[in-house]
Each structure stands twice: as structure tokens, then as C-alpha cells.
């Protein structure tokens, strides 16, 4: 499953994409929890994100990222 930032914002109960969402997305990317679907074009309007294997394991355990 993949999601764009607008879909992530909506799923998290936000009205729109915010600076806080941008910071959290960057943090999750840096931690290896999510990955870009088009890593060679990080600014693409078609950019989406998906969970990595580590992210899936984390999601299945129900733990929070610290």
C-alpha cells in the first residue's frame, strides 16, 4: 500500500498537509520506516510513500517510533 502526503494527512485526522507532517515524513524516511516510491525524484508531484520491511514489522508489533 502506498500513500501520498495528502492521504497521510487525512488518515491522521489533519485537514491539510502541514509543516509537522513534512517533518514527521522526513523523520520516518531517515529512520528507514518508510521509503519513497520515486527516490530519484523526491520533489515529484507523483511521489508516494510505502512502509519498508522494518516499518511493517514495527506496525505489526504496535510499537511507536521514538
PDB file as gemmi writes it, atoms N, CA and C in Angstrom:
CRYST1    1.000    1.000    1.000  90.00  90.00  90.00 P 1                      
ATOM      1  N   UNK A   1       0.847  -1.179   0.000  1.00  0.00           N  
ATOM      2  CA  UNK A   1       0.000   0.000   0.000  1.00  0.00           C  
ATOM      3  C   UNK A   1       0.889   1.237   0.000  1.00  0.00           C  
ATOM      4  N   UNK A   2       0.546   2.190  -0.817  1.00  0.00           N  
ATOM      5  CA  UNK A   2       1.277   3.451  -0.870  1.00  0.00           C  
ATOM      6  C   UNK A   2       0.316   4.592  -0.571  1.00  0.00           C  
ATOM      7  N   UNK A   3       0.878   5.728  -0.158  1.00  0.00           N  
ATOM      8  CA  UNK A   3       0.056   6.903   0.131  1.00  0.00           C  
ATOM      9  C   UNK A   3       0.870   8.159  -0.116  1.00  0.00           C  
ATOM     10  N   UNK A   4       0.196   9.178  -0.624  1.00  0.00           N  
ATOM     11  CA  UNK A   4       0.814  10.482  -0.774  1.00  0.00           C  
ATOM     12  C   UNK A   4       0.653  11.265   0.523  1.00  0.00           C  
ATOM     13  N   UNK A   5       1.291  12.424   0.593  1.00  0.00           N  
ATOM     14  CA  UNK A   5       1.222  13.208   1.830  1.00  0.00           C  
ATOM     15  C   UNK A   5      -0.199  13.654   2.154  1.00  0.00           C  
ATOM     16  N   UNK A   6      -0.992  13.987   1.149  1.00  0.00           N  
ATOM     17  CA  UNK A   6      -2.376  14.404   1.408  1.00  0.00           C  
ATOM     18  C   UNK A   6      -3.173  13.254   2.015  1.00  0.00           C  
ATOM     19  N   UNK A   7      -2.957  12.046   1.516  1.00  0.00           N  
ATOM     20  CA  UNK A   7      -3.651  10.870   2.069  1.00  0.00           C  
ATOM     21  C   UNK A   7      -3.180  10.577   3.492  1.00  0.00           C  
ATOM     22  N   UNK A   8      -1.876  10.743   3.730  1.00  0.00           N  
ATOM     23  CA  UNK A   8      -1.354  10.548   5.088  1.00  0.00           C  
ATOM     24  C   UNK A   8      -1.978  11.555   6.044  1.00  0.00           C  
ATOM     25  N   UNK A   9      -2.058  12.813   5.611  1.00  0.00           N  
ATOM     26  CA  UNK A   9      -2.635  13.858   6.462  1.00  0.00           C  
ATOM     27  C   UNK A   9      -4.083  13.519   6.810  1.00  0.00           C  
ATOM     28  N   UNK A  10      -4.846  13.117   5.820  1.00  0.00           N  
ATOM     29  CA  UNK A  10      -6.258  12.794   6.048  1.00  0.00           C  
ATOM     30  C   UNK A  10      -6.404  11.597   6.989  1.00  0.00           C  
ATOM     31  N   UNK A  11      -5.563  10.567   6.790  1.00  0.00           N  
ATOM     32  CA  UNK A  11      -5.624   9.374   7.633  1.00  0.00           C  
ATOM     33  C   UNK A  11      -5.280   9.695   9.089  1.00  0.00           C  
ATOM     34  N   UNK A  12      -4.446  10.716   9.286  1.00  0.00           N  
ATOM     35  CA  UNK A  12      -4.047  11.108  10.637  1.00  0.00           C  
ATOM     36  C   UNK A  12      -4.975  12.154  11.243  1.00  0.00           C  
ATOM     37  N   UNK A  13      -6.035  12.513  10.510  1.00  0.00           N  
ATOM     38  CA  UNK A  13      -7.018  13.449  11.039  1.00  0.00           C  
ATOM     39  C   UNK A  13      -6.693  14.916  10.819  1.00  0.00           C  
ATOM     40  N   UNK A  14      -5.724  15.205   9.946  1.00  0.00           N  
ATOM     41  CA  UNK A  14      -5.381  16.592   9.644  1.00  0.00           C  
ATOM     42  C   UNK A  14      -6.229  17.101   8.492  1.00  0.00           C  
ATOM     43  N   UNK A  15      -6.462  18.405   8.464  1.00  0.00           N  
ATOM     44  CA  UNK A  15      -7.248  18.993   7.389  1.00  0.00           C  
ATOM     45  C   UNK A  15      -6.420  19.084   6.109  1.00  0.00           C  
ATOM     46  N   UNK A  16      -5.132  19.391   6.260  1.00  0.00           N  
ATOM     47  CA  UNK A  16      -4.263  19.530   5.089  1.00  0.00           C  
ATOM     48  C   UNK A  16      -2.840  19.128   5.461  1.00  0.00           C  
ATOM     49  N   UNK A  17      -1.979  19.118   4.458  1.00  0.00           N  
ATOM     50  CA  UNK A  17      -0.571  18.824   4.669  1.00  0.00           C  
ATOM     51  C   UNK A  17       0.055  20.006   5.398  1.00  0.00           C  
ATOM     52  N   UNK A  18       0.763  19.728   6.483  1.00  0.00           N  
ATOM     53  CA  UNK A  18       1.341  20.796   7.298  1.00  0.00           C  
ATOM     54  C   UNK A  18       2.845  20.613   7.430  1.00  0.00           C  
ATOM     55  N   UNK A  19       3.471  21.603   8.020  1.00  0.00           N  
ATOM     56  CA  UNK A  19       4.897  21.521   8.294  1.00  0.00           C  
ATOM     57  C   UNK A  19       5.221  20.359   9.218  1.00  0.00           C  
ATOM     58  N   UNK A  20       4.343  20.108  10.176  1.00  0.00           N  
ATOM     59  CA  UNK A  20       4.551  18.993  11.105  1.00  0.00           C  
ATOM     60  C   UNK A  20       4.539  17.659  10.353  1.00  0.00           C  
ATOM     61  N   UNK A  21       3.655  17.527   9.374  1.00  0.00           N  
ATOM     62  CA  UNK A  21       3.601  16.295   8.584  1.00  0.00           C  
ATOM     63  C   UNK A  21       4.874  16.143   7.760  1.00  0.00           C  
ATOM     64  N   UNK A  22       5.369  17.229   7.197  1.00  0.00           N  
ATOM     65  CA  UNK A  22       6.627  17.190   6.436  1.00  0.00           C  
ATOM     66  C   UNK A  22       7.770  16.720   7.337  1.00  0.00           C  
ATOM     67  N   UNK A  23       7.839  17.246   8.556  1.00  0.00           N  
ATOM     68  CA  UNK A  23       8.912  16.875   9.487  1.00  0.00           C  
ATOM     69  C   UNK A  23       8.810  15.407   9.878  1.00  0.00           C  
ATOM     70  N   UNK A  24       7.602  14.934  10.145  1.00  0.00           N  
ATOM     71  CA  UNK A  24       7.415  13.535  10.521  1.00  0.00           C  
ATOM     72  C   UNK A  24       7.744  12.597   9.361  1.00  0.00           C  
ATOM     73  N   UNK A  25       7.377  12.987   8.155  1.00  0.00           N  
ATOM     74  CA  UNK A  25       7.692  12.180   6.976  1.00  0.00           C  
ATOM     75  C   UNK A  25       9.198  12.060   6.830  1.00  0.00           C  
ATOM     76  N   UNK A  26       9.915  13.174   6.988  1.00  0.00           N  
ATOM     77  CA  UNK A  26      11.374  13.165   6.884  1.00  0.00           C  
ATOM     78  C   UNK A  26      11.977  12.275   7.979  1.00  0.00           C  
ATOM     79  N   UNK A  27      11.449  12.372   9.189  1.00  0.00           N  
ATOM     80  CA  UNK A  27      11.943  11.561  10.305  1.00  0.00           C  
ATOM     81  C   UNK A  27      11.758  10.069  10.025  1.00  0.00           C  
ATOM     82  N   UNK A  28      10.598   9.693   9.496  1.00  0.00           N  
ATOM     83  CA  UNK A  28      10.330   8.290   9.173  1.00  0.00           C  
ATOM     84  C   UNK A  28      11.199   7.796   8.024  1.00  0.00           C  
ATOM     85  N   UNK A  29      11.450   8.666   7.044  1.00  0.00           N  
ATOM     86  CA  UNK A  29      12.360   8.317   5.951  1.00  0.00           C  
ATOM     87  C   UNK A  29      13.767   8.082   6.491  1.00  0.00           C  
ATOM     88  N   UNK A  30      14.243   8.990   7.328  1.00  0.00           N  
ATOM     89  CA  UNK A  30      15.591   8.880   7.896  1.00  0.00           C  
ATOM     90  C   UNK A  30      15.744   7.641   8.772  1.00  0.00           C  
ATOM     91  N   UNK A  31      14.661   7.248   9.445  1.00  0.00           N  
ATOM     92  CA  UNK A  31      14.695   6.074  10.318  1.00  0.00           C  
ATOM     93  C   UNK A  31      14.539   4.763   9.549  1.00  0.00           C  
ATOM     94  N   UNK A  32      14.224   4.851   8.256  1.00  0.00           N  
ATOM     95  CA  UNK A  32      14.054   3.646   7.450  1.00  0.00           C  
ATOM     96  C   UNK A  32      12.723   2.959   7.651  1.00  0.00           C  
ATOM     97  N   UNK A  33      11.739   3.689   8.171  1.00  0.00           N  
ATOM     98  CA  UNK A  33      10.405   3.127   8.410  1.00  0.00           C  
ATOM     99  C   UNK A  33       9.552   3.190   7.137  1.00  0.00           C  
ATOM    100  N   UNK A  34       9.712   4.267   6.385  1.00  0.00           N  
ATOM    101  CA  UNK A  34       9.021   4.407   5.101  1.00  0.00           C  
ATOM    102  C   UNK A  34      10.059   4.688   4.026  1.00  0.00           C  
ATOM    103  N   UNK A  35       9.650   4.515   2.775  1.00  0.00           N  
ATOM    104  CA  UNK A  35      10.526   4.829   1.651  1.00  0.00           C  
ATOM    105  C   UNK A  35       9.711   5.501   0.557  1.00  0.00           C  
ATOM    106  N   UNK A  36      10.397   6.254  -0.285  1.00  0.00           N  
ATOM    107  CA  UNK A  36       9.753   6.921  -1.413  1.00  0.00           C  
ATOM    108  C   UNK A  36       9.559   5.921  -2.540  1.00  0.00           C  
ATOM    109  N   UNK A  37       8.480   6.076  -3.275  1.00  0.00           N  
ATOM    110  CA  UNK A  37       8.261   5.215  -4.432  1.00  0.00           C  
ATOM    111  C   UNK A  37       9.064   5.693  -5.632  1.00  0.00           C  
ATOM    112  N   UNK A  38       9.452   6.971  -5.637  1.00  0.00           N  
ATOM    113  CA  UNK A  38      10.277   7.535  -6.714  1.00  0.00           C  
ATOM    114  C   UNK A  38      11.471   8.247  -6.065  1.00  0.00           C  
ATOM    115  N   UNK A  39      12.428   7.496  -5.517  1.00  0.00           N  
ATOM    116  CA  UNK A  39      13.517   8.124  -4.771  1.00  0.00           C  
ATOM    117  C   UNK A  39      14.406   9.033  -5.610  1.00  0.00           C  
ATOM    118  N   UNK A  40      14.488   8.795  -6.905  1.00  0.00           N  
ATOM    119  CA  UNK A  40      15.318   9.642  -7.759  1.00  0.00           C  
ATOM    120  C   UNK A  40      14.678  11.007  -8.033  1.00  0.00           C  
ATOM    121  N   UNK A  41      13.400  11.166  -7.683  1.00  0.00           N  
ATOM    122  CA  UNK A  41      12.685  12.437  -7.869  1.00  0.00           C  
ATOM    123  C   UNK A  41      11.911  12.773  -6.588  1.00  0.00           C  
ATOM    124  N   UNK A  42      12.618  13.200  -5.528  1.00  0.00           N  
ATOM    125  CA  UNK A  42      11.940  13.431  -4.249  1.00  0.00           C  
ATOM    126  C   UNK A  42      10.896  14.542  -4.274  1.00  0.00           C  
ATOM    127  N   UNK A  43      10.962  15.457  -5.215  1.00  0.00           N  
ATOM    128  CA  UNK A  43      10.008  16.560  -5.290  1.00  0.00           C  
ATOM    129  C   UNK A  43       8.863  16.302  -6.276  1.00  0.00           C  
ATOM    130  N   UNK A  44       8.796  15.102  -6.823  1.00  0.00           N  
ATOM    131  CA  UNK A  44       7.765  14.781  -7.810  1.00  0.00           C  
ATOM    132  C   UNK A  44       6.364  14.920  -7.218  1.00  0.00           C  
ATOM    133  N   UNK A  45       5.458  15.463  -8.004  1.00  0.00           N  
ATOM    134  CA  UNK A  45       4.065  15.576  -7.557  1.00  0.00           C  
ATOM    135  C   UNK A  45       3.416  14.193  -7.463  1.00  0.00           C  
ATOM    136  N   UNK A  46       4.047  13.209  -8.066  1.00  0.00           N  
ATOM    137  CA  UNK A  46       3.526  11.837  -8.029  1.00  0.00           C  
ATOM    138  C   UNK A  46       4.165  11.008  -6.919  1.00  0.00           C  
ATOM    139  N   UNK A  47       4.999  11.654  -6.097  1.00  0.00           N  
ATOM    140  CA  UNK A  47       5.699  10.939  -5.031  1.00  0.00           C  
ATOM    141  C   UNK A  47       4.715  10.333  -4.039  1.00  0.00           C  
ATOM    142  N   UNK A  48       4.978   9.087  -3.683  1.00  0.00           N  
ATOM    143  CA  UNK A  48       4.178   8.390  -2.695  1.00  0.00           C  
ATOM    144  C   UNK A  48       5.147   7.702  -1.744  1.00  0.00           C  
ATOM    145  N   UNK A  49       4.629   7.204  -0.652  1.00  0.00           N  
ATOM    146  CA  UNK A  49       5.452   6.574   0.376  1.00  0.00           C  
ATOM    147  C   UNK A  49       4.876   5.216   0.716  1.00  0.00           C  
ATOM    148  N   UNK A  50       5.758   4.288   1.072  1.00  0.00           N  
ATOM    149  CA  UNK A  50       5.320   2.955   1.484  1.00  0.00           C  
ATOM    150  C   UNK A  50       6.170   2.511   2.662  1.00  0.00           C  
ATOM    151  N   UNK A  51       5.618   1.595   3.443  1.00  0.00           N  
ATOM    152  CA  UNK A  51       6.351   1.042   4.576  1.00  0.00           C  
ATOM    153  C   UNK A  51       7.472   0.137   4.075  1.00  0.00           C  
ATOM    154  N   UNK A  52       8.603   0.190   4.738  1.00  0.00           N  
ATOM    155  CA  UNK A  52       9.692  -0.734   4.462  1.00  0.00           C  
ATOM    156  C   UNK A  52       9.432  -2.015   5.260  1.00  0.00           C  
ATOM    157  N   UNK A  53      10.313  -3.002   5.109  1.00  0.00           N  
ATOM    158  CA  UNK A  53      10.186  -4.234   5.897  1.00  0.00           C  
ATOM    159  C   UNK A  53      10.244  -3.899   7.388  1.00  0.00           C  
ATOM    160  N   UNK A  54      11.137  -2.988   7.757  1.00  0.00           N  
ATOM    161  CA  UNK A  54      11.244  -2.571   9.164  1.00  0.00           C  
ATOM    162  C   UNK A  54       9.958  -1.873   9.610  1.00  0.00           C  
ATOM    163  N   UNK A  55       9.370  -1.071   8.739  1.00  0.00           N  
ATOM    164  CA  UNK A  55       8.118  -0.390   9.057  1.00  0.00           C  
ATOM    165  C   UNK A  55       6.970  -1.361   9.238  1.00  0.00           C  
ATOM    166  N   UNK A  56       6.928  -2.387   8.412  1.00  0.00           N  
ATOM    167  CA  UNK A  56       5.889  -3.408   8.539  1.00  0.00           C  
ATOM    168  C   UNK A  56       6.029  -4.165   9.853  1.00  0.00           C  
ATOM    169  N   UNK A  57       7.277  -4.514  10.215  1.00  0.00           N  
ATOM    170  CA  UNK A  57       7.495  -5.194  11.488  1.00  0.00           C  
ATOM    171  C   UNK A  57       7.047  -4.310  12.648  1.00  0.00           C  
ATOM    172  N   UNK A  58       7.390  -3.038  12.578  1.00  0.00           N  
ATOM    173  CA  UNK A  58       7.010  -2.094  13.628  1.00  0.00           C  
ATOM    174  C   UNK A  58       5.488  -1.960  13.711  1.00  0.00           C  
ATOM    175  N   UNK A  59       4.833  -1.880  12.560  1.00  0.00           N  
ATOM    176  CA  UNK A  59       3.373  -1.758  12.520  1.00  0.00           C  
ATOM    177  C   UNK A  59       2.708  -3.004  13.109  1.00  0.00           C  
ATOM    178  N   UNK A  60       3.287  -4.162  12.853  1.00  0.00           N  
ATOM    179  CA  UNK A  60       2.707  -5.414  13.358  1.00  0.00           C  
ATOM    180  C   UNK A  60       2.896  -5.593  14.860  1.00  0.00           C  
ATOM    181  N   UNK A  61       3.910  -4.941  15.435  1.00  0.00           N  
ATOM    182  CA  UNK A  61       4.126  -5.067  16.873  1.00  0.00           C  
ATOM    183  C   UNK A  61       3.313  -4.045  17.646  1.00  0.00           C  
ATOM    184  N   UNK A  62       2.845  -2.992  16.967  1.00  0.00           N  
ATOM    185  CA  UNK A  62       2.041  -1.972  17.611  1.00  0.00           C  
ATOM    186  C   UNK A  62       2.862  -0.950  18.395  1.00  0.00           C  
ATOM    187  N   UNK A  63       4.188  -0.982  18.249  1.00  0.00           N  
ATOM    188  CA  UNK A  63       5.061  -0.038  18.946  1.00  0.00           C  
ATOM    189  C   UNK A  63       5.066   1.294  18.231  1.00  0.00           C  
ATOM    190  N   UNK A  64       5.479   2.338  18.953  1.00  0.00           N  
ATOM    191  CA  UNK A  64       5.603   3.663  18.374  1.00  0.00           C  
ATOM    192  C   UNK A  64       7.063   3.950  18.084  1.00  0.00           C  
ATOM    193  N   UNK A  65       7.302   4.756  17.048  1.00  0.00           N  
ATOM    194  CA  UNK A  65       8.658   5.190  16.718  1.00  0.00           C  
ATOM    195  C   UNK A  65       9.058   6.257  17.707  1.00  0.00           C  
ATOM    196  N   UNK A  66      10.246   6.127  18.292  1.00  0.00           N  
ATOM    197  CA  UNK A  66      10.693   7.138  19.275  1.00  0.00           C  
ATOM    198  C   UNK A  66      11.621   8.147  18.651  1.00  0.00           C  
TER     199      UNK A  66                                                      
END                                                                             
